[in-house]
Amino acid sequence: MGDETLPIKSSGLTKDDIALMVRELVLVTLPHKDPGDVPEWVRRNGNITLAIQPGYKDDPKDNRRRVCIGYPYGSTARLILYWIVTETRRTGEPRLELGKSLADFMRKLGIMPDDSTGKRSSAHSVHRQLERLMHARIRFEQCQESDGGRGRGWLDMPVAKAGWLWWDAKEEEQKALYNGYIILNDNFFKTILANPVPVRMMTLLALKKSPLGLDLYAWATVESYKAQHHRKGRFVAWKLLHEQFGTELGTIKNFAAKAQRELRKIMCNCPTIKLTFQRGGVQVLASSLPDVSPRAAHKALQPPSVPAKAIPSGKAIEHVMYNMKTRESAVIIATAFQKAVERGEVENTDEAYLSFANQYVA
């Protein structure tokens, strides 16, 4: 996820070891399977609703017709979202170049978007799910009751507002991928910068084939943060988790069996996340801790640092050059000034530099 690596000494993790997901898509998640030819797909969690409509594009065979692109779903769509959120947080910019950064991210997860071709290849899957994510209409809705009244709020949050995706069946997918870019929707960009959920890349690697496992891992991370903050555990019924994550996975009983299998895998890979299974649900223990420590998360979530203003500034150096009529003397003075700053003899300001230059000349 970029060439820059920031060591996180307290946990032994680096920025490249950490991935991020927006909190809203942890509370209500994408489809696990392709919903098929339906006008809208809905996921609910209590009074929060996620509604997705598929996008459309010109028919490649007849540009007078529009065809449905389909819904983003499954593990690949989720992993692409992890890359988008992580890369945005790393760069602090709403425009993301596709190419090397996305390919490197996928490669760390054992997915090779640039090493294979064909409709069944991982490259084709990445491109298809990326296209579906970029064109889908995504809306969050919430109902509330207060003082006898009832209200409904909503927020349209498509992932991107602009972009360019190349696709040429005669070319390898990597060439199409490397030439593309996306510009994030303003609401989605603000959400990424607000309070994303940090997880560990190695755990994503262990869960990459299971959409349910990826969803439950992010959920268990949030629940562990809550347990740590409040110093109190919480019991969650299978019925609620079924509604939140797995209505398309069959009955509550079938969902509970699949969820237990994934949660055990999560605890095996994340010993700090502590859960027990009880009749009717799962207990998040008060001693449960997130996979990424708060200190490591804080460092990973820091926006890119703004380069410090160069001191002395070009304007100050130019002032000395103009008064002394010699470029070499100005460079020598600036170098001597920086050494004096390092020794703690003067402050690192333009004013101090000009005073230093006058004394140096005298």
LOZAPA-940417 format. One record per residue (C-alpha): residue number from 1; y, x, z; residue in three letters. Coordinates in Angstrom, 1 decimal. Layout:
<nodes>
- nr, yy, xx, zz, rest
- NUM, Y, X, Z, ALA
...
</nodes>
This chain:
<nodes>
- nr, yy, xx, zz, rest
- 1, 0.0, 0.0, 0.0, MET
- 2, 2.5, 2.6, -1.1, GLY
- 3, 2.5, 6.3, -0.8, ASP
- 4, 4.5, 6.4, 2.4, GLU
- 5, 2.5, 6.6, 5.6, THR
- 6, 3.9, 6.1, 9.1, LEU
- 7, 1.7, 7.3, 11.9, PRO
- 8, 1.2, 4.9, 14.8, ILE
- 9, 0.2, 7.2, 17.6, LYS
- 10, -0.5, 4.6, 20.2, SER
- 11, -3.3, 3.0, 18.2, SER
- 12, -4.3, 5.7, 15.8, GLY
- 13, -3.5, 3.4, 12.9, LEU
- 14, -1.0, 4.0, 10.1, THR
- 15, 1.0, 1.7, 7.9, LYS
- 16, -1.7, 1.9, 5.3, ASP
- 17, -4.3, 0.6, 7.9, ASP
- 18, -2.4, -2.6, 8.5, ILE
- 19, -2.0, -5.7, 6.3, ALA
- 20, 0.2, -8.8, 6.9, LEU
- 21, -0.1, -12.6, 6.3, MET
- 22, 2.6, -15.2, 6.7, VAL
- 23, 2.1, -17.3, 9.8, ARG
- 24, 2.4, -20.6, 7.9, GLU
- 25, -0.7, -19.7, 5.8, LEU
- 26, -2.6, -18.9, 8.9, VAL
- 27, -2.0, -22.4, 10.4, LEU
- 28, -3.0, -24.1, 7.1, VAL
- 29, -4.9, -22.2, 4.5, THR
- 30, -5.8, -22.2, 0.8, LEU
- 31, -8.9, -23.9, -0.6, PRO
- 32, -12.2, -22.1, -0.1, HIS
- 33, -13.6, -23.5, -3.3, LYS
- 34, -12.1, -24.6, -6.6, ASP
- 35, -10.8, -28.2, -6.0, PRO
- 36, -11.4, -28.9, -9.7, GLY
- 37, -9.4, -31.4, -11.8, ASP
- 38, -7.4, -33.2, -9.1, VAL
- 39, -3.6, -33.8, -9.1, PRO
- 40, -3.1, -32.5, -5.6, GLU
- 41, -5.1, -30.7, -2.8, TRP
- 42, -4.2, -31.1, 0.9, VAL
- 43, -5.0, -29.3, 4.1, ARG
- 44, -4.0, -30.6, 7.5, ARG
- 45, -3.6, -29.0, 11.0, ASN
- 46, -2.4, -31.6, 13.5, GLY
- 47, 1.0, -32.8, 12.3, ASN
- 48, 1.4, -30.0, 9.7, ILE
- 49, 0.3, -30.6, 6.1, THR
- 50, -0.1, -28.1, 3.2, LEU
- 51, 0.0, -29.8, -0.2, ALA
- 52, -0.7, -27.8, -3.3, ILE
- 53, -0.3, -28.8, -7.0, GLN
- 54, -1.6, -26.6, -9.8, PRO
- 55, 0.8, -25.1, -12.3, GLY
- 56, 0.8, -25.6, -16.1, TYR
- 57, 1.3, -23.3, -19.1, LYS
- 58, 1.3, -23.5, -22.9, ASP
- 59, -2.1, -23.8, -24.4, ASP
- 60, -2.9, -20.3, -25.9, PRO
- 61, -4.6, -22.1, -28.8, LYS
- 62, -1.9, -24.7, -29.4, ASP
- 63, 1.6, -24.0, -27.9, ASN
- 64, 2.5, -27.7, -28.5, ARG
- 65, 0.2, -28.6, -25.6, ARG
- 66, 0.3, -27.8, -21.9, ARG
- 67, -2.8, -26.9, -20.0, VAL
- 68, -3.5, -26.9, -16.2, CYS
- 69, -3.9, -23.3, -14.8, ILE
- 70, -5.9, -24.5, -11.8, GLY
- 71, -5.7, -23.9, -8.0, TYR
- 72, -5.6, -20.6, -6.2, PRO
- 73, -8.7, -20.4, -4.0, TYR
- 74, -11.3, -18.2, -2.4, GLY
- 75, -11.2, -14.6, -1.1, SER
- 76, -9.3, -13.1, -4.0, THR
- 77, -6.3, -15.4, -3.7, ALA
- 78, -6.1, -14.6, 0.0, ARG
- 79, -6.3, -10.9, -0.5, LEU
- 80, -3.6, -11.0, -3.2, ILE
- 81, -1.4, -12.9, -0.6, LEU
- 82, -2.1, -10.1, 1.9, TYR
- 83, -0.9, -7.6, -0.6, TRP
- 84, 2.2, -9.6, -1.5, ILE
- 85, 3.2, -10.0, 2.2, VAL
- 86, 2.4, -6.4, 3.1, THR
- 87, 4.2, -4.9, 0.1, GLU
- 88, 7.2, -7.0, 0.5, THR
- 89, 7.5, -6.0, 4.2, ARG
- 90, 7.0, -2.4, 3.2, ARG
- 91, 9.7, -2.4, 0.5, THR
- 92, 12.0, -5.0, 1.9, GLY
- 93, 12.6, -6.3, -1.7, GLU
- 94, 11.7, -9.7, -3.3, PRO
- 95, 10.8, -8.1, -6.6, ARG
- 96, 7.3, -6.6, -6.7, LEU
- 97, 5.9, -4.4, -9.4, GLU
- 98, 2.2, -5.3, -10.0, LEU
- 99, 0.4, -2.2, -11.3, GLY
- 100, -0.5, 0.7, -9.0, LYS
- 101, 0.3, -0.8, -5.6, SER
- 102, -1.8, -4.0, -6.1, LEU
- 103, -4.6, -1.9, -7.7, ALA
- 104, -4.6, 0.5, -4.8, ASP
- 105, -4.7, -2.3, -2.3, PHE
- 106, -7.6, -4.0, -4.0, MET
- 107, -9.4, -0.7, -4.3, ARG
- 108, -9.2, -0.1, -0.5, LYS
- 109, -11.0, -3.4, -0.2, LEU
- 110, -13.7, -2.4, -2.6, GLY
- 111, -12.3, -4.5, -5.5, ILE
- 112, -11.6, -2.6, -8.7, MET
- 113, -9.0, -4.5, -10.7, PRO
- 114, -8.5, -1.6, -13.1, ASP
- 115, -12.1, -0.3, -13.7, ASP
- 116, -13.9, -3.2, -15.3, SER
- 117, -13.4, -5.8, -18.1, THR
- 118, -14.7, -9.2, -19.2, GLY
- 119, -14.5, -12.7, -17.8, LYS
- 120, -16.9, -12.0, -14.9, ARG
- 121, -15.1, -8.8, -13.9, SER
- 122, -13.1, -8.4, -10.7, SER
- 123, -10.1, -7.5, -12.8, ALA
- 124, -10.3, -10.9, -14.6, HIS
- 125, -10.7, -12.6, -11.2, SER
- 126, -7.6, -10.8, -9.8, VAL
- 127, -5.5, -11.7, -12.8, HIS
- 128, -6.6, -15.3, -12.8, ARG
- 129, -6.0, -15.9, -9.1, GLN
- 130, -2.7, -14.1, -9.3, LEU
- 131, -1.6, -16.4, -12.2, GLU
- 132, -2.7, -19.5, -10.3, ARG
- 133, -0.8, -18.4, -7.1, LEU
- 134, 2.4, -17.7, -9.1, MET
- 135, 2.5, -21.1, -10.8, HIS
- 136, 1.2, -23.4, -8.0, ALA
- 137, 3.6, -25.8, -6.3, ARG
- 138, 3.2, -25.4, -2.5, ILE
- 139, 4.8, -27.7, 0.0, ARG
- 140, 4.6, -27.8, 3.8, PHE
- 141, 5.3, -31.1, 5.6, GLU
- 142, 5.6, -32.0, 9.3, GLN
- 143, 5.8, -35.3, 11.1, CYS
- 144, 7.4, -35.7, 14.5, GLN
- 145, 8.1, -38.5, 16.9, GLU
- 146, 11.0, -38.4, 19.3, SER
- 147, 12.9, -41.1, 21.4, ASP
- 148, 11.1, -43.9, 19.6, GLY
- 149, 11.9, -42.6, 16.2, GLY
- 150, 9.7, -40.9, 13.6, ARG
- 151, 10.8, -38.2, 11.2, GLY
- 152, 9.2, -36.2, 8.4, ARG
- 153, 10.4, -32.7, 7.3, GLY
- 154, 9.3, -30.7, 4.4, TRP
- 155, 9.7, -27.2, 2.8, LEU
- 156, 8.9, -26.3, -0.7, ASP
- 157, 7.6, -22.8, -0.7, MET
- 158, 6.1, -21.6, -4.0, PRO
- 159, 5.2, -17.9, -3.9, VAL
- 160, 7.3, -16.8, -6.8, ALA
- 161, 10.4, -18.0, -8.7, LYS
- 162, 10.2, -15.7, -11.6, ALA
- 163, 8.0, -13.0, -13.1, GLY
- 164, 6.1, -11.6, -16.1, TRP
- 165, 2.3, -11.4, -16.4, LEU
- 166, 0.8, -9.7, -19.4, TRP
- 167, -2.6, -10.7, -20.6, TRP
- 168, -4.3, -9.4, -23.7, ASP
- 169, -8.1, -10.0, -24.1, ALA
- 170, -8.2, -7.0, -26.4, LYS
- 171, -6.8, -4.7, -23.8, GLU
- 172, -8.2, -3.6, -20.5, GLU
- 173, -6.9, -5.7, -17.6, GLU
- 174, -5.3, -2.7, -15.9, GLN
- 175, -2.8, -2.4, -18.8, LYS
- 176, -1.8, -6.0, -18.5, ALA
- 177, -1.5, -5.7, -14.7, LEU
- 178, 0.6, -2.5, -14.8, TYR
- 179, 3.3, -4.0, -16.9, ASN
- 180, 3.9, -7.1, -14.8, GLY
- 181, 6.2, -8.0, -12.0, TYR
- 182, 7.0, -11.0, -9.8, ILE
- 183, 10.2, -12.1, -8.0, ILE
- 184, 9.4, -14.0, -4.8, LEU
- 185, 10.8, -17.4, -4.0, ASN
- 186, 13.7, -17.3, -1.5, ASP
- 187, 11.9, -19.4, 1.1, ASN
- 188, 8.7, -17.4, 0.8, PHE
- 189, 10.6, -14.1, 1.0, PHE
- 190, 12.4, -15.2, 4.2, LYS
- 191, 9.2, -16.3, 5.8, THR
- 192, 7.6, -12.9, 5.1, ILE
- 193, 10.5, -11.2, 6.9, LEU
- 194, 10.5, -13.6, 9.8, ALA
- 195, 7.2, -13.2, 11.7, ASN
- 196, 4.1, -12.3, 9.7, PRO
- 197, 0.7, -11.8, 11.3, VAL
- 198, -0.6, -8.2, 11.3, PRO
- 199, -4.4, -7.5, 10.8, VAL
- 200, -6.4, -4.4, 10.1, ARG
- 201, -7.5, -3.4, 6.5, MET
- 202, -10.9, -2.2, 7.7, MET
- 203, -11.6, -5.7, 9.1, THR
- 204, -10.5, -7.3, 5.8, LEU
- 205, -13.0, -5.0, 4.1, LEU
- 206, -15.8, -6.3, 6.2, ALA
- 207, -14.8, -10.0, 5.6, LEU
- 208, -13.6, -9.8, 2.0, LYS
- 209, -16.4, -12.0, 0.6, LYS
- 210, -15.8, -14.9, 2.9, SER
- 211, -12.7, -17.1, 2.7, PRO
- 212, -13.7, -18.7, 6.0, LEU
- 213, -14.1, -15.3, 7.6, GLY
- 214, -10.6, -14.2, 6.4, LEU
- 215, -9.1, -17.4, 7.7, ASP
- 216, -10.8, -17.2, 11.1, LEU
- 217, -9.9, -13.6, 11.5, TYR
- 218, -6.1, -14.3, 11.1, ALA
- 219, -6.6, -17.4, 13.4, TRP
- 220, -8.4, -15.3, 16.1, ALA
- 221, -5.6, -12.7, 15.8, THR
- 222, -2.9, -15.3, 16.5, VAL
- 223, -4.9, -16.8, 19.4, GLU
- 224, -5.5, -13.4, 20.9, SER
- 225, -1.7, -12.7, 20.8, TYR
- 226, -1.2, -16.0, 22.7, LYS
- 227, -3.9, -15.2, 25.2, ALA
- 228, -2.3, -11.8, 25.8, GLN
- 229, 1.2, -13.2, 26.1, HIS
- 230, 0.3, -16.1, 28.4, HIS
- 231, -2.6, -14.3, 30.2, ARG
- 232, -4.6, -17.5, 29.7, LYS
- 233, -7.5, -18.5, 27.4, GLY
- 234, -7.9, -21.6, 25.4, ARG
- 235, -10.7, -23.9, 24.3, PHE
- 236, -10.6, -25.1, 20.7, VAL
- 237, -13.0, -27.9, 19.5, ALA
- 238, -15.0, -27.5, 16.4, TRP
- 239, -13.6, -30.8, 15.2, LYS
- 240, -10.1, -29.3, 15.2, LEU
- 241, -11.1, -26.1, 13.5, LEU
- 242, -13.1, -28.1, 10.9, HIS
- 243, -9.9, -30.0, 10.0, GLU
- 244, -7.8, -26.9, 10.0, GLN
- 245, -10.2, -24.6, 8.0, PHE
- 246, -13.3, -26.2, 6.6, GLY
- 247, -13.2, -29.9, 5.5, THR
- 248, -14.7, -28.8, 2.2, GLU
- 249, -17.6, -27.0, 3.9, LEU
- 250, -19.6, -30.1, 4.9, GLY
- 251, -20.0, -31.8, 8.2, THR
- 252, -18.6, -30.5, 11.5, ILE
- 253, -22.1, -29.4, 12.5, LYS
- 254, -22.5, -27.3, 9.3, ASN
- 255, -19.0, -26.0, 9.6, PHE
- 256, -19.6, -24.9, 13.3, ALA
- 257, -22.7, -22.9, 12.2, ALA
- 258, -20.9, -21.1, 9.5, LYS
- 259, -17.8, -20.5, 11.7, ALA
- 260, -20.0, -19.0, 14.5, GLN
- 261, -21.6, -16.6, 12.0, ARG
- 262, -18.1, -15.4, 10.8, GLU
- 263, -16.7, -15.3, 14.3, LEU
- 264, -19.6, -13.1, 15.5, ARG
- 265, -18.9, -10.8, 12.5, LYS
- 266, -15.2, -10.7, 13.5, ILE
- 267, -16.0, -9.8, 17.1, MET
- 268, -18.4, -7.1, 15.9, CYS
- 269, -15.7, -5.5, 13.9, ASN
- 270, -12.9, -6.2, 16.4, CYS
- 271, -14.3, -5.7, 20.0, PRO
- 272, -10.9, -6.5, 21.5, THR
- 273, -11.1, -10.1, 20.2, ILE
- 274, -13.2, -11.9, 22.8, LYS
- 275, -14.7, -15.4, 22.2, LEU
- 276, -17.5, -17.4, 23.6, THR
- 277, -19.2, -20.4, 22.1, PHE
- 278, -19.5, -23.5, 24.2, GLN
- 279, -20.7, -27.0, 23.6, ARG
- 280, -18.3, -28.6, 21.1, GLY
- 281, -16.2, -25.6, 20.4, GLY
- 282, -15.1, -22.0, 21.0, VAL
- 283, -13.3, -20.5, 24.0, GLN
- 284, -10.7, -17.8, 23.5, VAL
- 285, -10.9, -15.6, 26.6, LEU
- 286, -7.8, -14.6, 28.5, ALA
- 287, -8.8, -11.0, 28.1, SER
- 288, -8.8, -11.3, 24.3, SER
- 289, -6.5, -8.8, 22.5, LEU
- 290, -5.5, -8.7, 18.8, PRO
- 291, -7.1, -6.2, 16.4, ASP
- 292, -3.7, -4.5, 16.0, VAL
- 293, -1.9, -3.6, 19.2, SER
- 294, 1.7, -5.0, 19.7, PRO
- 295, 3.2, -1.5, 19.5, ARG
- 296, 1.4, -0.8, 16.2, ALA
- 297, 2.4, -4.2, 14.9, ALA
- 298, 6.0, -3.6, 15.8, HIS
- 299, 6.1, -0.3, 13.9, LYS
- 300, 4.3, -1.8, 10.9, ALA
- 301, 6.7, -4.7, 10.8, LEU
- 302, 9.9, -2.6, 10.8, GLN
- 303, 11.9, -3.0, 7.6, PRO
- 304, 12.4, 0.1, 5.5, PRO
- 305, 14.8, 2.4, 7.2, SER
- 306, 18.2, 2.8, 5.6, VAL
- 307, 18.9, 6.4, 4.7, PRO
- 308, 21.5, 7.9, 7.1, ALA
- 309, 24.9, 8.4, 5.6, LYS
- 310, 25.2, 12.0, 4.5, ALA
- 311, 27.6, 14.0, 6.8, ILE
- 312, 29.7, 15.7, 5.7, PRO
- 313, 30.4, 13.1, 3.0, SER
- 314, 31.2, 14.0, -0.5, GLY
- 315, 34.8, 12.9, 0.0, LYS
- 316, 35.2, 15.2, 3.0, ALA
- 317, 33.7, 18.2, 1.2, ILE
- 318, 36.0, 17.4, -1.8, GLU
- 319, 39.0, 17.4, 0.6, HIS
- 320, 38.0, 20.9, 1.8, VAL
- 321, 37.4, 22.2, -1.7, MET
- 322, 40.8, 20.9, -2.9, TYR
- 323, 42.6, 22.5, 0.0, ASN
- 324, 40.7, 25.8, -0.2, MET
- 325, 40.6, 25.9, -4.0, LYS
- 326, 37.1, 27.4, -3.9, THR
- 327, 33.7, 25.6, -4.3, ARG
- 328, 31.7, 28.5, -2.6, GLU
- 329, 33.7, 28.4, 0.6, SER
- 330, 33.3, 24.6, 0.9, ALA
- 331, 29.5, 24.9, 0.6, VAL
- 332, 29.4, 27.8, 3.1, ILE
- 333, 31.5, 25.8, 5.6, ILE
- 334, 29.3, 22.7, 5.2, ALA
- 335, 26.2, 24.8, 5.8, THR
- 336, 27.7, 26.4, 8.9, ALA
- 337, 28.8, 22.9, 10.1, PHE
- 338, 25.3, 21.5, 9.9, GLN
- 339, 23.9, 24.5, 11.9, LYS
- 340, 26.6, 23.9, 14.5, ALA
- 341, 25.5, 20.2, 14.6, VAL
- 342, 21.8, 21.2, 15.1, GLU
- 343, 22.9, 23.5, 18.0, ARG
- 344, 24.7, 20.6, 19.6, GLY
- 345, 28.1, 22.3, 19.4, GLU
- 346, 29.8, 19.5, 17.4, VAL
- 347, 29.3, 15.9, 16.5, GLU
- 348, 27.9, 14.9, 13.1, ASN
- 349, 31.0, 13.1, 11.8, THR
- 350, 33.4, 13.7, 8.9, ASP
- 351, 36.3, 14.1, 11.4, GLU
- 352, 34.4, 16.8, 13.3, ALA
- 353, 33.6, 18.5, 9.9, TYR
- 354, 37.3, 18.6, 8.8, LEU
- 355, 38.3, 20.0, 12.2, SER
- 356, 35.5, 22.6, 12.0, PHE
- 357, 36.6, 23.6, 8.5, ALA
- 358, 40.2, 24.2, 9.7, ASN
- 359, 38.9, 26.4, 12.5, GLN
- 360, 36.5, 28.2, 10.2, TYR
- 361, 39.3, 29.1, 7.8, VAL
- 362, 41.6, 30.2, 10.6, ALA
</nodes>
